[in-house]
Amino acid sequence: MTSLRKLGPSDLEVFPLALGGNVFGWTADKAQSFAVLDAYAAAGGNFVDTADSYSAWAPGNEGGESETVIGEWLAARGNRDDVLVATKVGAHPRYKGLSGENIRAAADASLRRLRTDRIDLYYTHFDDPSVPVEEIISALDGLVRSGKVRAIAASNISPERLHESLDFSDRAGLARYVALQPHYNLVSRDTYEGPLRDIASRGGLAAVPYWGLAKGFLTGKYRPGVIVDSARATAAGAFLETERGPRVLAALDEVAQERGAEIATVALAWLAARPTVAAPIASARTVEQLPALLAVADLTLTDADLAKLTAASA
């Protein structure tokens, strides 16, 4: 049985891989999404990550498609108490920004789509510097006090605003961020490592990194001269043009071969072993993509493995 990880100072205990819901209702239809969710839950997974804006970028979609699919799955399976649902506010086309009024309205809309009475972890999706942190935190605190949200978190926030937010929560005795969702992986370390991680570490926050596989690049399927049929192929393939990308792939190849593991599993295991990280996020469009992601729960890299990967990605 995979041991769960505590999410910062909250009472939430999460599987070491969060299942990304950005593909649900986009590149994965309802049947595919249900199959992936079923397989994740069957393996002991309990932490599903989505946002109210997924997938407004796709032609014909308006945002909320992912939440709707997850809500239908929870209702169909009757397993709401076994799954921790994380969603986000601030980027839905109809609920833009982080004014107090918008946060409250967006949360109610998310609850309706998710067919539930509470959101386990509620993130501010992108910081909104036009709104004082006092207004944002006060609105989130109101949701916690009303029972609509269990714990709050932040994504895409500057070190300064994160510090300000935590400081206000402490001074006012209001709900406090327990987690942070940064852009962080073996080929993108610069955003998180530094002041942001220092503040998270000091504040006891857990990191739940997104793009843990660098849009698919760290699965190892993107190689020079290889054409990959994926909605993310251009973005993922761009890492081949950097110095760091091929160097990281070479190190991943070595460690994966030595450990008898998939490249994606090794990349996620490195991330899971980094300071403050509770659970990386990765998404699967098909059930076949899931085993390599789930295997992170059972792969502990050696100090030598970690050092090799860290050096290659420096």
N, C-alpha and C positions, 0 to 999 in steps of 0.2 A: 504493500500500500504506500503510495507516494505521500510523503509528509507535506503538509500545507505550510505556507509561509505567512507570517503575520504581516499585515499591511500597515507599516508605521505604528503609530500609537492607537490605531483604531481596534475595534473588536472583530474586524474582517480577517478571515484566514483564507488565503488564495492558493490555488494550484500554481506550480512554478512556471506555467505558460498561460498567458491570457489569450483567448481566442479572439482575433480581430474580426469585427463584423462589417468592415467596410465593403466587402464583396457581396454581402447578402442583399438581394434585390437589385444587384448591378451585374457583375460577371457570373454570379451564381444565382440561378432562379430559385423559386421557393422549394422545389423538391430537392435540388442539390444542397441548398442551405440547411434544410431539415436533416439531410443525411450527414452533413459535416457536424452539425450541432449534436446529433445523436451519437456519433462516433467519439466526439470530444467528451461528452458526458459519460459514455460507457467506459472511457479510459480513466475516469476519475476527475476530469476537468470540471471546474466550477466557476470560472471567471471569464465572462463574456464582455467584450469592449465594443461599444458602438458610439454613435453621435447622432443628434437630431438632424444634422445636415447630410448624412449619408443616404442616398448618393445623388444629391442635387446637381452634381456636375454632369451626370449622364443624360443624354437627350431623352426627353419624355418623362424624366423624374423630377420631383419637386422638393425632395428632401423628406426624410422620415421613413424611407422604404426599408432600411435595415431594421429600425426599431419595430416596424410593423411585422416583418418576418419573424423577428425574435419573439415578439408578443404572441403571435399565432402559434409558434412552436411551444412556448411555455404553457399556453392554454391547452394545446393538444396533448402535451405530455403530462400535465398536472404536476410539474416539478419545480414550481417557483421557489420553494423553500430550499432547494438544493443548489440553486444557481445564484451567483452574485452578478448583478447586472450593473455595468458602468456605462454611463452615457454622458453627453457633453452639451453645453449651452453656449450660444453666441454666434454660430455661423449659419444657422438655418435661414434661407432667404426671407422667410416671414418673421423671424425672431432674431434679428441681427443685433449684436452688441450686448453689453452687460449692465444696462440700467436695471435698477431693482424691479421695476414693473415688467421689463422684458424677461428677466430671469424667472419670475413667478409664472408668467404666462407660458413660457417655453417649457417649464417643468411640468405644468398641467397637461400640455400637449404631448409631451414624451410619455407621461404616465398613461394617457389614453391609448397611445399607439402600442405601448408595451403591455397593455392590459393588466396593470398591476397597481398596487396602492403605495409602493415605495421604490425609490431608486437607491441601490446599495452604495454606489459611489458616483458623485455628480461633479464633473469637471467643468471649469471655465475653459472653453475650447481654445480661444485666442484671447489674450489680454486686450482690454479696451481702455487705453490710457485716458480717454475722454471722460471716464467715470472714476470718481475717487474710490480708493480701495474700501473706504468706510461703507459706501453704499453697496458695493458688491458683497462684502462679507456679511453685512447686516441682512441682505436679502437671502443669502445662502443659509445664514443662521436661522432665519424664520422658517425656511423649508425643513431644516433639521428639527427644530422645536415642534413643528406641526406633524412630524412623523413621515413626511413625504420623501425625505432624503436621510440616509443613515450616516454618511460621511462625505466630506467635500475634498476636492483636489483641484489642481491647476495644471494646464498644459500651455505650452508656448507663451511663457512669461519671462520677463527679464529678472535678473538677480535682485535689482533694486525694488521692483514692484512685489516680488515674492517676500523679500525681507519686510517691506512696509505692511503687507497683508498679515504676515505672521505676528508682527509687532502689534498691529491694531487688535487682532483677535485676542492676544494675551492681555493687553491693557483693558479691553472692554469686556473680557470674559465671554467672548462669543465663539461660535464654532470655528475650528482651526483646520487648515489644510493638513491632510494626513499623507497625501501622496502627490507626486509630480509626474507628468507624462512628457518626458523630453524626447527630442529626435536624437537617437543614440544608437550606434552600432560600430562594428569594426572599421568601417571606412568613413564614419562621421562621428568623431569623438569631440571635436572642438567646441560644439555648442554647449554640451553638458559638463565636460570635465573642466573644472575651474570654479569661478565664483558661484555659479548656480548649484553645482554639486556640494560645495562647501556649506552653503546655506541650508540645503536639504539635509545634509549630514548633521549639522548642528541642531537643526529643528526636529530631528528624528523622523523626517519624511521618507517614505519608500518611493523608489523610482520604478515606473512601469513604462519602459521605453517603447516608442512606436518606431516603425520602419526598422525593426530589429534585424531584418534580413536585407536591408537596403533595397527595398522594392523588388526583391527577388535575386539581386546580384549575388548575395552570399549563399545562395543555394548551389552555386557552382555551375549552373546551366549556361551562363553567359561566358563564352570564350571567344577569342579572336576567330573570325570567319564563320561563327555559328549564328544562324538566324533563329530567334525564339519567337513563337507566336504568342504574344502576351500584350495586354493593354498597357503594360508598363515597360515594354521592351526598350524603348528609346531612353527612358530615364535610367533604367538599370544598366543598360549597355554603356552608358556614358562613363561609368566607373572604370571601364577598361582603358579609357584615354588618360587616366591619372597615373601617377607613379605608385600611389598607395594601393590601388585596386589589384593589379596583377601580383604585387608583393604579398598582399593578404591572401589571395587565392592560392598562391604557392604554399604558404604556411598552413592554410586550411587543408589543402590536399595532403600534406605530410602528416598532420595530426589525425585527420580522419582515417588515413590508411593505418597508422599505428594503433588507433583505438577501435578500428573496425566499425566506424560510425559514419553516418551521412555528413556531408559538408555542412548542410543547414543546421544539423544538430550541434555540431562543434561550434559554429558561429553563435548560436543561441546560448550554448553552455558557457562560452567566454563571457557573454553579456550577463548571464545569470550570476556569475561569480564576481562581478564588479561591485565595488563598495556602493551601498545604498539600494542596489537593484533587488526588487522582490520578485518580479515576473516580467520578462519581455513579452511584447505582443507580437503575434504572427497570425496571418490569415491564410486560410486554405479554401480554394475554390471548389476542390473535389476531395472526396474521402481519401483518394490515393496520395494526396499531398500531405495528409495529416500525420502519419506515423513518424516521419523525420522530425516533425515539430514536437510531438508528444514525447519523443525519446529524450528530450532535454531534461525531463524529470528524473531520469535514471543515469545520466552521464555526468560524472564528476571528473573534470580535467585535472591532471597533475600540475604541480607548480611549474614544471618544465614546459608543459603544454601551454599554460597560460602565459608564461614569459615569452615563449616563441611567438605567439599570436600578438601579444601586446607590442613586442619589438617590431614586428612586421607592419603593424598598423600605426606606428608612431608618426 
